[in-house]
C-alpha cells in the first residue's frame, strides 16, 4: 500500500511518482494508493495516476485508488472516465 498525506501538487507529485513507480516495479500483483489522509489532490496528481496506470498495465499489476474523504481527489476522479482506474 502507498499512503499519502498533506497535499499532492506540483511540488510533491514527483515524490508520489517515485513511490508508485517503485511499488509497481516490485514483485506484487496489487498496489493500493490510499489518498484518504490528503488535504489536497491537484491535477498534477491525476497525471501521476494516469502515468502509474500505464506502468501498472506494463507490469501486470492491479492499481487501486482509495480517495477516502479527500474531496479534491474524489472530485477529480469523478470528472475523469474511470473505466480504466480501479477506484475503491
C-alpha positions as CSV (number, residue, x, y, z in Angstrom):
1,X,0.0,0.0,0.0
2,X,1.2,3.5,-0.8
3,X,-0.2,6.0,1.7
4,X,-0.1,9.8,1.3
5,X,-0.9,12.8,3.5
6,X,-0.7,16.5,3.1
7,X,-1.1,17.6,-0.5
8,X,-0.3,16.2,-3.9
9,X,0.6,19.2,-6.1
10,X,3.3,20.3,-8.5
11,X,5.9,20.2,-5.7
12,X,5.1,16.8,-4.2
13,X,3.9,14.9,-7.3
14,X,7.4,13.7,-8.2
15,X,7.7,12.0,-4.8
16,X,4.4,10.3,-5.3
17,X,5.5,9.1,-8.7
18,X,8.7,7.8,-7.2
19,X,6.9,5.8,-4.6
20,X,4.3,4.4,-7.0
21,X,7.0,3.5,-9.6
22,X,9.0,1.6,-7.1
23,X,5.9,-0.4,-5.9
24,X,4.8,-1.0,-9.5
25,X,8.2,-2.4,-10.4
26,X,8.2,-4.5,-7.3
27,X,7.2,-8.1,-7.0
28,X,3.5,-7.6,-6.3
29,X,0.3,-8.2,-8.2
30,X,-1.7,-5.4,-6.5
31,X,-0.9,-1.9,-5.3
32,X,-3.4,0.3,-3.4
33,X,-2.9,4.0,-3.4
34,X,-4.5,5.5,-0.2
35,X,-5.4,9.2,-0.6
36,X,-7.7,9.3,2.4
37,X,-5.4,11.5,4.5
38,X,-4.8,14.1,1.8
39,X,-5.9,17.7,2.3
40,X,-5.5,18.5,-1.4
41,X,-5.1,16.4,-4.6
42,X,-4.4,18.5,-7.7
43,X,-4.4,17.9,-11.4
44,X,-0.7,17.1,-11.3
45,X,-1.7,14.2,-9.0
46,X,-4.1,12.9,-11.7
47,X,-1.3,13.0,-14.2
48,X,0.8,10.8,-11.9
49,X,-2.2,8.4,-11.6
50,X,-2.5,8.2,-15.4
51,X,1.2,7.5,-15.7
52,X,1.0,5.0,-12.9
53,X,-1.9,3.2,-14.5
54,X,0.1,2.8,-17.7
55,X,3.0,1.4,-15.8
56,X,0.7,-1.0,-13.9
57,X,-0.6,-2.3,-17.2
58,X,3.0,-2.9,-18.4
59,X,4.0,-4.7,-15.2
60,X,0.7,-6.7,-15.0
61,X,-0.1,-5.1,-11.6
62,X,-3.5,-4.1,-10.4
63,X,-3.6,-0.4,-9.2
64,X,-6.4,0.5,-6.9
65,X,-7.1,4.1,-5.8
66,X,-8.8,4.8,-2.5
67,X,-9.7,8.5,-2.2
68,X,-11.4,8.2,1.1
69,X,-12.8,11.5,2.3
70,X,-10.4,13.7,0.2
71,X,-12.9,15.9,-1.6
72,X,-10.4,17.2,-4.2
73,X,-9.4,13.6,-5.1
74,X,-13.0,12.4,-5.3
75,X,-13.9,15.4,-7.5
76,X,-11.1,14.8,-10.0
77,X,-11.7,11.1,-10.1
78,X,-15.4,11.7,-10.7
79,X,-14.6,14.1,-13.6
80,X,-12.4,11.5,-15.2
81,X,-13.6,8.5,-17.1
82,X,-12.7,5.9,-14.6
83,X,-13.3,2.8,-16.7
84,X,-9.5,2.0,-16.6
85,X,-8.9,3.0,-13.0
86,X,-9.9,0.9,-10.1
87,X,-11.4,3.3,-7.6
88,X,-12.4,1.9,-4.3
